[in-house]
Amino acid sequence: MKFLVRERLFDIGDDYWIEDEEGRRIFLVDGKALRLRTTFVLKDAEGAQVAVIRAKALAVRDTMRVERDGHTVATVRKKLFSPFRDRLVVELAEGGAWEVTGDLLGKEYAIGDAAGPVAQVSRRWFRLRDTYAVDVNTFRTDAGGDPVLVLCVAVCVDAMTRGDDRGDD
């Protein structure tokens, strides 16, 4: 299932919509301005909170947590040593891990694990600089088939790779 992420540039708080393939607004990524650490709240179209994404304070490596119902479900970290390509690791609370590899800054990357692909992220189909697609492998029956979790990981990747120009709120 494909989702389109349409970021709003120059918006206070970094709010933007995630749409489905038909252009319907499915989720709002609500960036919380004026916080000591970067925080995003993923809300459904009716405004109900679905997940919270927070940067971990005082971490050796860039780290963000994805929380649902007050519990951490995934932790996204930069790999400690990756000299030739950008790599992040997603540690799942239920066990297991995903690897995020590719051109993270250019939004041309894959998320996967030993069981296969979780999602493909690409902006090459769009002329607009602030739009990219997240194609989630919803045929998976594990966490890799959970669109909300995969979209939260994509938000983490975006926040972690744009940290220099965004700043910690």
CYANA upper distance limits for C-alpha pairs under 8 A (distance plus 0.5 A):
  1 MET  CA     21 GLU  CA      8.35
  1 MET  CA    135 ASP  CA      6.06
  1 MET  CA    136 VAL  CA      5.75
  1 MET  CA    137 ASN  CA      7.14
  1 MET  CA    138 THR  CA      6.80
  2 LYS  CA     20 ASP  CA      6.91
  2 LYS  CA     21 GLU  CA      6.34
  2 LYS  CA    133 ALA  CA      6.97
  2 LYS  CA    134 VAL  CA      6.11
  2 LYS  CA    135 ASP  CA      4.71
  2 LYS  CA    136 VAL  CA      6.66
  3 PHE  CA     18 ILE  CA      6.94
  3 PHE  CA     19 GLU  CA      6.05
  3 PHE  CA     20 ASP  CA      5.16
  3 PHE  CA     21 GLU  CA      6.46
  3 PHE  CA    133 ALA  CA      6.08
  3 PHE  CA    134 VAL  CA      5.66
  3 PHE  CA    135 ASP  CA      6.82
  3 PHE  CA    136 VAL  CA      8.35
  4 LEU  CA     18 ILE  CA      6.04
  4 LEU  CA     19 GLU  CA      5.52
  4 LEU  CA     20 ASP  CA      6.66
  4 LEU  CA     21 GLU  CA      7.46
  4 LEU  CA     23 GLY  CA      8.40
  4 LEU  CA    131 THR  CA      7.26
  4 LEU  CA    132 TYR  CA      6.29
  4 LEU  CA    133 ALA  CA      5.08
  4 LEU  CA    134 VAL  CA      6.90
  5 VAL  CA     16 TYR  CA      8.07
  5 VAL  CA     17 TRP  CA      6.73
  5 VAL  CA     18 ILE  CA      5.02
  5 VAL  CA     19 GLU  CA      6.94
  5 VAL  CA    130 ASP  CA      8.47
  5 VAL  CA    131 THR  CA      6.02
  5 VAL  CA    132 TYR  CA      5.92
  5 VAL  CA    133 ALA  CA      6.66
  5 VAL  CA    134 VAL  CA      7.99
  6 ARG  CA     16 TYR  CA      6.63
  6 ARG  CA     17 TRP  CA      6.16
  6 ARG  CA     18 ILE  CA      6.72
  6 ARG  CA     19 GLU  CA      8.21
  6 ARG  CA    130 ASP  CA      6.41
  6 ARG  CA    131 THR  CA      5.13
  6 ARG  CA    132 TYR  CA      7.46
  7 GLU  CA     14 ASP  CA      8.27
  7 GLU  CA     15 ASP  CA      7.74
  7 GLU  CA     16 TYR  CA      5.23
  7 GLU  CA     17 TRP  CA      7.16
  7 GLU  CA    130 ASP  CA      5.83
  7 GLU  CA    131 THR  CA      6.92
  8 ARG  CA     14 ASP  CA      7.53
  8 ARG  CA     15 ASP  CA      7.15
  8 ARG  CA     16 TYR  CA      5.96
  8 ARG  CA    130 ASP  CA      7.64
  9 LEU  CA     14 ASP  CA      8.09
  9 LEU  CA    130 ASP  CA      7.75
 10 PHE  CA     14 ASP  CA      8.14
 11 ASP  CA     15 ASP  CA      7.13
 12 ILE  CA     33 ALA  CA      7.42
 13 GLY  CA     30 ASP  CA      7.62
 13 GLY  CA     31 GLY  CA      5.10
 13 GLY  CA     32 LYS  CA      5.78
 13 GLY  CA     33 ALA  CA      4.94
 14 ASP  CA     29 VAL  CA      8.37
 14 ASP  CA     30 ASP  CA      7.32
 14 ASP  CA     31 GLY  CA      5.28
 14 ASP  CA     32 LYS  CA      8.07
 14 ASP  CA     33 ALA  CA      8.27
 15 ASP  CA     28 LEU  CA      7.57
 15 ASP  CA     29 VAL  CA      5.93
 15 ASP  CA     30 ASP  CA      5.12
 15 ASP  CA     31 GLY  CA      5.67
 16 TYR  CA     28 LEU  CA      6.38
 16 TYR  CA     29 VAL  CA      5.77
 16 TYR  CA     30 ASP  CA      7.34
 17 TRP  CA     25 ARG  CA      6.86
 17 TRP  CA     26 ILE  CA      7.95
 17 TRP  CA     27 PHE  CA      6.37
 17 TRP  CA     28 LEU  CA      5.12
 17 TRP  CA     29 VAL  CA      6.57
 18 ILE  CA     25 ARG  CA      6.51
 18 ILE  CA     26 ILE  CA      6.36
 18 ILE  CA     27 PHE  CA      5.59
 18 ILE  CA     28 LEU  CA      6.72
 18 ILE  CA     29 VAL  CA      7.94
 19 GLU  CA     23 GLY  CA      5.83
 19 GLU  CA     24 ARG  CA      5.69
 19 GLU  CA     25 ARG  CA      4.86
 19 GLU  CA     26 ILE  CA      5.70
 19 GLU  CA     27 PHE  CA      7.40
 20 ASP  CA     24 ARG  CA      6.02
 20 ASP  CA     25 ARG  CA      7.18
 20 ASP  CA     26 ILE  CA      6.92
 25 ARG  CA     45 ALA  CA      6.88
 26 ILE  CA     44 ASP  CA      6.45
 26 ILE  CA     45 ALA  CA      5.71
 27 PHE  CA     42 LEU  CA      6.95
 27 PHE  CA     43 LYS  CA      5.94
 27 PHE  CA     44 ASP  CA      5.02
 27 PHE  CA     45 ALA  CA      5.99
 28 LEU  CA     41 VAL  CA      8.47
 28 LEU  CA     42 LEU  CA      6.25
 28 LEU  CA     43 LYS  CA      5.60
 28 LEU  CA     44 ASP  CA      6.79
 28 LEU  CA     45 ALA  CA      7.31
 28 LEU  CA     47 GLY  CA      8.32
 29 VAL  CA     40 PHE  CA      6.85
 29 VAL  CA     41 VAL  CA      6.35
 29 VAL  CA     42 LEU  CA      5.25
 29 VAL  CA     43 LYS  CA      7.01
 30 ASP  CA     40 PHE  CA      5.91
 30 ASP  CA     41 VAL  CA      5.50
 30 ASP  CA     42 LEU  CA      6.71
 30 ASP  CA     43 LYS  CA      7.83
 31 GLY  CA     38 THR  CA      8.37
 31 GLY  CA     39 THR  CA      6.60
 31 GLY  CA     40 PHE  CA      4.92
 31 GLY  CA     41 VAL  CA      6.99
 32 LYS  CA     38 THR  CA      7.80
 32 LYS  CA     39 THR  CA      6.04
 32 LYS  CA     40 PHE  CA      6.35
 32 LYS  CA     41 VAL  CA      8.05
 32 LYS  CA    169 ASP  CA      7.91
 33 ALA  CA    169 ASP  CA      6.04
 34 LEU  CA    169 ASP  CA      5.64
 35 ARG  CA     39 THR  CA      7.77
 35 ARG  CA    168 ASP  CA      8.25
 35 ARG  CA    169 ASP  CA      5.22
 36 LEU  CA    168 ASP  CA      7.33
 36 LEU  CA    169 ASP  CA      6.04
 37 ARG  CA     54 ARG  CA      7.65
 37 ARG  CA     55 ALA  CA      6.40
 37 ARG  CA     56 LYS  CA      8.01
 37 ARG  CA     57 ALA  CA      7.30
 37 ARG  CA    168 ASP  CA      5.89
 37 ARG  CA    169 ASP  CA      5.89
 38 THR  CA     54 ARG  CA      6.37
 38 THR  CA     55 ALA  CA      5.80
 38 THR  CA    168 ASP  CA      5.68
 38 THR  CA    169 ASP  CA      5.65
 39 THR  CA     52 VAL  CA      7.81
 39 THR  CA     53 ILE  CA      6.12
 39 THR  CA     54 ARG  CA      4.99
 39 THR  CA     55 ALA  CA      6.96
 39 THR  CA    169 ASP  CA      8.19
 40 PHE  CA     52 VAL  CA      6.37
 40 PHE  CA     53 ILE  CA      5.53
 40 PHE  CA     54 ARG  CA      7.01
 41 VAL  CA     49 GLN  CA      7.23
 41 VAL  CA     50 VAL  CA      8.07
 41 VAL  CA     51 ALA  CA      6.48
 41 VAL  CA     52 VAL  CA      5.04
 41 VAL  CA     53 ILE  CA      6.74
 42 LEU  CA     49 GLN  CA      6.50
 42 LEU  CA     50 VAL  CA      5.99
 42 LEU  CA     51 ALA  CA      5.61
 42 LEU  CA     52 VAL  CA      6.62
 42 LEU  CA     53 ILE  CA      8.33
 42 LEU  CA    152 CYS  CA      8.21
 43 LYS  CA     47 GLY  CA      5.74
 43 LYS  CA     48 ALA  CA      5.72
 43 LYS  CA     49 GLN  CA      4.89
 43 LYS  CA     50 VAL  CA      5.73
 43 LYS  CA     51 ALA  CA      7.65
 44 ASP  CA     48 ALA  CA      5.98
 44 ASP  CA     49 GLN  CA      7.10
 44 ASP  CA     50 VAL  CA      6.98
 50 VAL  CA     68 ARG  CA      7.26
 50 VAL  CA    148 VAL  CA      8.43
 51 ALA  CA     66 VAL  CA      7.37
 51 ALA  CA     67 GLU  CA      6.11
 51 ALA  CA     68 ARG  CA      5.33
 51 ALA  CA     69 ASP  CA      7.85
 51 ALA  CA    148 VAL  CA      8.44
 51 ALA  CA    152 CYS  CA      8.29
 52 VAL  CA     66 VAL  CA      6.36
 52 VAL  CA     67 GLU  CA      5.59
 52 VAL  CA     68 ARG  CA      7.06
 53 ILE  CA     64 MET  CA      7.24
 53 ILE  CA     65 ARG  CA      6.10
 53 ILE  CA     66 VAL  CA      5.11
 53 ILE  CA     67 GLU  CA      6.75
 53 ILE  CA    152 CYS  CA      7.61
 53 ILE  CA    156 CYS  CA      7.88
 54 ARG  CA     64 MET  CA      5.90
 54 ARG  CA     65 ARG  CA      5.82
 54 ARG  CA     66 VAL  CA      7.25
 55 ALA  CA     62 ASP  CA      8.30
 55 ALA  CA     63 THR  CA      6.38
 55 ALA  CA     64 MET  CA      4.67
 55 ALA  CA     65 ARG  CA      6.86
 56 LYS  CA     62 ASP  CA      8.17
 56 LYS  CA     63 THR  CA      5.94
 56 LYS  CA     64 MET  CA      5.91
 56 LYS  CA     65 ARG  CA      7.32
 59 ALA  CA     63 THR  CA      7.10
 61 ARG  CA     77 ARG  CA      7.13
 61 ARG  CA     78 LYS  CA      6.59
 61 ARG  CA     79 LYS  CA      8.35
 61 ARG  CA     80 LEU  CA      7.60
 62 ASP  CA     77 ARG  CA      6.27
 62 ASP  CA     78 LYS  CA      6.26
 62 ASP  CA    160 MET  CA      7.45
 63 THR  CA     75 THR  CA      7.44
 63 THR  CA     76 VAL  CA      6.09
 63 THR  CA     77 ARG  CA      5.02
 63 THR  CA     78 LYS  CA      7.37
 64 MET  CA     75 THR  CA      6.29
 64 MET  CA     76 VAL  CA      5.71
 64 MET  CA     77 ARG  CA      7.17
 64 MET  CA    156 CYS  CA      7.00
 65 ARG  CA     72 THR  CA      6.92
 65 ARG  CA     73 VAL  CA      8.19
 65 ARG  CA     74 ALA  CA      6.40
 65 ARG  CA     75 THR  CA      5.00
 65 ARG  CA     76 VAL  CA      6.79
 66 VAL  CA     72 THR  CA      6.20
 66 VAL  CA     73 VAL  CA      6.30
 66 VAL  CA     74 ALA  CA      5.68
 66 VAL  CA     75 THR  CA      6.75
 66 VAL  CA    149 LEU  CA      8.28
 66 VAL  CA    152 CYS  CA      7.30
 66 VAL  CA    153 VAL  CA      8.20
 67 GLU  CA     71 HIS  CA      5.67
 67 GLU  CA     72 THR  CA      4.75
 67 GLU  CA     73 VAL  CA      6.06
 67 GLU  CA     74 ALA  CA      7.71
 68 ARG  CA     72 THR  CA      6.99
 68 ARG  CA     73 VAL  CA      7.11
 72 THR  CA     93 ALA  CA      7.28
 73 VAL  CA     92 LEU  CA      6.48
 73 VAL  CA     93 ALA  CA      5.39
 73 VAL  CA     94 GLU  CA      7.79
 74 ALA  CA     90 VAL  CA      6.91
 74 ALA  CA     91 GLU  CA      6.03
 74 ALA  CA     92 LEU  CA      4.96
 74 ALA  CA     93 ALA  CA      6.06
 75 THR  CA     90 VAL  CA      6.06
 75 THR  CA     91 GLU  CA      5.66
 75 THR  CA     92 LEU  CA      7.10
 75 THR  CA     93 ALA  CA      8.35
 76 VAL  CA     88 LEU  CA      7.29
 76 VAL  CA     89 VAL  CA      6.27
 76 VAL  CA     90 VAL  CA      4.95
 76 VAL  CA     91 GLU  CA      6.94
 76 VAL  CA    153 VAL  CA      7.69
 76 VAL  CA    156 CYS  CA      7.57
 77 ARG  CA     88 LEU  CA      6.06
 77 ARG  CA     89 VAL  CA      5.93
 77 ARG  CA     90 VAL  CA      7.02
 78 LYS  CA     87 ARG  CA      6.87
 78 LYS  CA     88 LEU  CA      4.94
 78 LYS  CA     89 VAL  CA      6.86
 79 LYS  CA     87 ARG  CA      6.32
 79 LYS  CA     88 LEU  CA      5.75
 79 LYS  CA     89 VAL  CA      6.79
 82 SER  CA     86 ASP  CA      7.17
 82 SER  CA     87 ARG  CA      7.03
 85 ARG  CA    101 THR  CA      7.83
 85 ARG  CA    102 GLY  CA      7.15
 85 ARG  CA    103 ASP  CA      8.03
 86 ASP  CA    101 THR  CA      6.52
 86 ASP  CA    102 GLY  CA      6.54
 86 ASP  CA    103 ASP  CA      6.94
 86 ASP  CA    104 LEU  CA      6.88
 87 ARG  CA     99 GLU  CA      7.55
 87 ARG  CA    100 VAL  CA      6.03
 87 ARG  CA    101 THR  CA      5.37
 87 ARG  CA    102 GLY  CA      7.64
 87 ARG  CA    104 LEU  CA      8.50
 88 LEU  CA     99 GLU  CA      6.47
 88 LEU  CA    100 VAL  CA      5.48
 88 LEU  CA    101 THR  CA      7.31
 89 VAL  CA     97 ALA  CA      7.28
 89 VAL  CA     98 TRP  CA      6.32
 89 VAL  CA     99 GLU  CA      5.19
 89 VAL  CA    100 VAL  CA      6.55
 90 VAL  CA     97 ALA  CA      5.84
 90 VAL  CA     98 TRP  CA      5.43
 90 VAL  CA     99 GLU  CA      6.71
 90 VAL  CA    100 VAL  CA      8.07
 90 VAL  CA    153 VAL  CA      8.32
 91 GLU  CA     95 GLY  CA      7.75
 91 GLU  CA     96 GLY  CA      6.85
 91 GLU  CA     97 ALA  CA      5.00
 91 GLU  CA     98 TRP  CA      7.16
 92 LEU  CA     96 GLY  CA      6.15
 92 LEU  CA     97 ALA  CA      6.13
 92 LEU  CA     98 TRP  CA      8.36
 97 ALA  CA    113 ASP  CA      7.16
 98 TRP  CA    111 ILE  CA      6.94
 98 TRP  CA    112 GLY  CA      5.76
 98 TRP  CA    113 ASP  CA      5.26
 99 GLU  CA    111 ILE  CA      6.19
 99 GLU  CA    112 GLY  CA      6.01
 99 GLU  CA    113 ASP  CA      6.61
100 VAL  CA    109 TYR  CA      7.36
100 VAL  CA    110 ALA  CA      6.23
100 VAL  CA    111 ILE  CA      5.05
100 VAL  CA    112 GLY  CA      7.22
101 THR  CA    109 TYR  CA      6.05
101 THR  CA    110 ALA  CA      6.10
101 THR  CA    111 ILE  CA      7.21
102 GLY  CA    108 GLU  CA      6.61
102 GLY  CA    109 TYR  CA      4.74
102 GLY  CA    110 ALA  CA      6.93
103 ASP  CA    107 LYS  CA      6.50
103 ASP  CA    108 GLU  CA      5.54
103 ASP  CA    109 TYR  CA      6.01
104 LEU  CA    108 GLU  CA      6.68
104 LEU  CA    109 TYR  CA      6.43
104 LEU  CA    157 VAL  CA      7.52
104 LEU  CA    158 ASP  CA      8.16
104 LEU  CA    161 THR  CA      7.26
105 LEU  CA    158 ASP  CA      8.01
105 LEU  CA    161 THR  CA      6.25
105 LEU  CA    162 ARG  CA      7.86
106 GLY  CA    123 ARG  CA      8.24
107 LYS  CA    121 VAL  CA      6.75
107 LYS  CA    122 SER  CA      6.00
107 LYS  CA    123 ARG  CA      6.55
107 LYS  CA    132 TYR  CA      7.72
108 GLU  CA    120 GLN  CA      8.34
108 GLU  CA    121 VAL  CA      6.10
108 GLU  CA    122 SER  CA      5.08
108 GLU  CA    123 ARG  CA      7.13
108 GLU  CA    124 ARG  CA      8.21
109 TYR  CA    120 GLN  CA      6.69
109 TYR  CA    121 VAL  CA      5.82
109 TYR  CA    122 SER  CA      7.22
110 ALA  CA    117 PRO  CA      7.91
110 ALA  CA    118 VAL  CA      8.19
110 ALA  CA    119 ALA  CA      6.43
110 ALA  CA    120 GLN  CA      5.09
110 ALA  CA    121 VAL  CA      6.57
111 ILE  CA    117 PRO  CA      6.73
111 ILE  CA    118 VAL  CA      5.80
111 ILE  CA    119 ALA  CA      5.63
111 ILE  CA    120 GLN  CA      6.83
112 GLY  CA    116 GLY  CA      6.15
112 GLY  CA    117 PRO  CA      4.78
112 GLY  CA    118 VAL  CA      5.26
112 GLY  CA    119 ALA  CA      7.33
113 ASP  CA    117 PRO  CA      7.02
113 ASP  CA    118 VAL  CA      7.79
117 PRO  CA    137 ASN  CA      7.43
118 VAL  CA    136 VAL  CA      6.70
118 VAL  CA    137 ASN  CA      5.79
118 VAL  CA    140 ARG  CA      8.33
118 VAL  CA    144 GLY  CA      5.55
118 VAL  CA    145 GLY  CA      7.42
118 VAL  CA    150 VAL  CA      8.23
119 ALA  CA    134 VAL  CA      7.13
119 ALA  CA    135 ASP  CA      5.82
119 ALA  CA    136 VAL  CA      4.94
119 ALA  CA    137 ASN  CA      6.10
119 ALA  CA    144 GLY  CA      8.46
119 ALA  CA    150 VAL  CA      7.82
120 GLN  CA    134 VAL  CA      6.41
120 GLN  CA    135 ASP  CA      5.69
120 GLN  CA    136 VAL  CA      7.32
121 VAL  CA    132 TYR  CA      7.60
121 VAL  CA    133 ALA  CA      6.12
121 VAL  CA    134 VAL  CA      5.06
121 VAL  CA    135 ASP  CA      6.80
122 SER  CA    132 TYR  CA      6.10
122 SER  CA    133 ALA  CA      5.86
122 SER  CA    134 VAL  CA      7.25
123 ARG  CA    129 ARG  CA      8.35
123 ARG  CA    131 THR  CA      6.90
123 ARG  CA    132 TYR  CA      4.60
123 ARG  CA    133 ALA  CA      6.57
124 ARG  CA    132 TYR  CA      8.17
125 TRP  CA    132 TYR  CA      8.31
126 PHE  CA    131 THR  CA      7.02
126 PHE  CA    132 TYR  CA      7.33
134 VAL  CA    151 LEU  CA      7.83
134 VAL  CA    154 ALA  CA      8.26
136 VAL  CA    145 GLY  CA      7.40
136 VAL  CA    147 PRO  CA      6.71
136 VAL  CA    150 VAL  CA      7.54
137 ASN  CA    144 GLY  CA      7.51
137 ASN  CA    145 GLY  CA      6.15
138 THR  CA    144 GLY  CA      7.93
138 THR  CA    145 GLY  CA      4.70
138 THR  CA    146 ASP  CA      7.21
138 THR  CA    147 PRO  CA      7.55
139 PHE  CA    145 GLY  CA      6.61
140 ARG  CA    144 GLY  CA      6.46
140 ARG  CA    145 GLY  CA      5.00
141 THR  CA    145 GLY  CA      6.24
142 ASP  CA    146 ASP  CA      7.96
143 ALA  CA    149 LEU  CA      7.93
144 GLY  CA    149 LEU  CA      8.41
144 GLY  CA    150 VAL  CA      7.50
145 GLY  CA    150 VAL  CA      8.40
146 ASP  CA    150 VAL  CA      6.81
147 PRO  CA    151 LEU  CA      6.44
148 VAL  CA    152 CYS  CA      6.65
149 LEU  CA    153 VAL  CA      6.81
150 VAL  CA    154 ALA  CA      6.87
151 LEU  CA    155 VAL  CA      6.79
152 CYS  CA    156 CYS  CA      6.77
153 VAL  CA    157 VAL  CA      6.71
154 ALA  CA    158 ASP  CA      6.70
155 VAL  CA    159 ALA  CA      6.66
156 CYS  CA    160 MET  CA      6.44
157 VAL  CA    161 THR  CA      6.54
158 ASP  CA    162 ARG  CA      6.60
159 ALA  CA    163 GLY  CA      6.39
159 ALA  CA    166 ARG  CA      8.41
162 ARG  CA    166 ARG  CA      6.51
163 GLY  CA    167 GLY  CA      6.03
163 GLY  CA    168 ASP  CA      7.68
